[in-house]
Amino acid sequence: MTITSMSGFGVFPILIICLTVVLHLLFAFAVLADANKLSSPSGRPGTFLVGPLAWCLTAVIWGIAGVAVYWAIHHSTLRPNHPDYK
């Protein structure tokens, strides 16, 4: 099979791949927007360990698993200065 011949794969796997790429990008933009909101006015990142762009790349590469780690660190009670943490 050549690269130009996709008849061996069918349409369904290609649609799944496209949907996965789109979802990863949507997750990444959402994480980037939220991470930028957490940043302080002085420009210091409000995110843990790395800056917003690194968290965005994590979401692109790892998808929902990367978003789950981001959420657990920044929006759950695992974060020491979370308002509900007592």
Order of alpha helices (4+ residues) and beta strands (2+ residues): alpha-alpha-alpha
